[in-house]
Amino acid sequence: MKRKAHSTYLTLIVLLVLAAVRASPPGARAQSPNRAGLVVRFGDGSFITRCVEFSEPQISGYDVLMRSGLNVVAAYYSGEGAAICKIEHEGCLVEDCLTCAYPNYWSYWHLVNGAWVYSQVGASGYTVHPGDVEGWSWGAGESPSLVPFDQICAPPPTDTPLPTDTPPPPTDTPPPTAPPPPTDTPPPPTATSPPPTPVVWFRLDENPIPVGTCTRVRWDTSNALEVYLDEGRMDSSGGLEVCPTEPQEYHLRVVSAVGEQTHTLVLGVTGTLPSPTFTPCPTSDVIATPTLAPTPCPTSNVTATPTLTPTQHPTRRPATTTPVATASQPVTASSQPVAQVTTPTSAKRQPTNQLTNQPTNQPNIPIGYAVFGVIVVGLLGWLAFGILRQR
């Protein structure tokens, strides 16, 4: 009897211990860390996945990438956060982080409701919660490969359930119940998923810019049917160099299955263009300079043959010889006048000086020189006549 009571007490103690273990709160057990999935797609289409664990309630998308164990190169910009330049072997150096392989770059995505959505903010400004999946893709805006969270992060191990006491079999077997009759009610239709919303990233490389310089307008879109930049149709992703001299607006119109969206950027321009200075073209003032032909000194062949015959009346004064110059019209340049003076042979006759223009092959003599020569010859003749008369 005592042995039976002892066995009963031992059984009750074991049951109480098992009940206490099962009733222990979940917090007393070891807690599993928080986890987020990561998908990285390279330019050749291959991809890798990582399951990133963290103890915080939430972390940034940049932290997820940096804690993945991959080789990451990032550039930091003041006020804009970090830009991902290179992951593993694909990408650029920091010096030309986003431009070394244009139009390819590392685009940032989030897996939402089983579909990739292009991130509207940088990785530094996006908050990741446990169970989220982050994506990075190298290219001109292609989305990463679609891998759900449960294929990236395996479910954590569960606690092994403690064995429970098997209840004693029922004494009375209940009769089987009849199955319910089938109904003709058709199952409710499944809801059709709405069309995807377009994602647009419209940006400027630099804003504002100094006057006289250029920058690039860039855009990346997904889930878009048509893309227009200022009414010009463009590819879904691309860029355009612009060099405005004053502030300019650029409009990106995106047509998708859910309608149209218009995004606007305003590019500022600082400074002003220098005022143009007009330099008059040099004018060649051509002054006609007459070519003066050399005028040789005139050579007057004056033949003075005065024949003085004394008169029979010495008291009579001879008549004054007055040379008379008779000049013809100027001749051509190849003619030279020759002055010839003829003195009368008789004292009673008044000597006459006859100037005769005879054309020669010498240059033309100005008429002033000819007149002067005739006057000089006449004076010399008059002087000679006076001297001879006094003798």
Buried (B, 14 or more C-beta within 10 A) or exposed (E): EEEEEEEEEEEEEEEEEBEEEEEEEEEEEEEEEBBBBBBBBBBEEEBBBBBBEBEEEEBBBBBBBBBBEBEBBBBEEEEEBBBBBBBEEBBBEEEEBBEBBBBBBBBBBBBEEEBBBBBEEBBBBBEBEBEBBBBBBBBBBBBBBBBEBEEBBEEEEEEEEEEEEEEEEEEEEEEEEEEEEEEEEEEEEEEEEEEBBBBBBBBBBEEBBEBEEEBBBBBBBBBBEEBBBEEEEBEBBBBBEBEBEEEBEBEBBBBBEEEEBEBEBEBEBEEEEEEEEEEEEEEEEEEEEEEEEEEEEBEBEBEBEBEBEEBEEEEEEBEEBEBEBEBEEEBEEEBBBBBBBBBBEEBEEEBBBEBEBEBBEBBBBEBEBBBBBBEEBBEBBBEBBEEEBEE
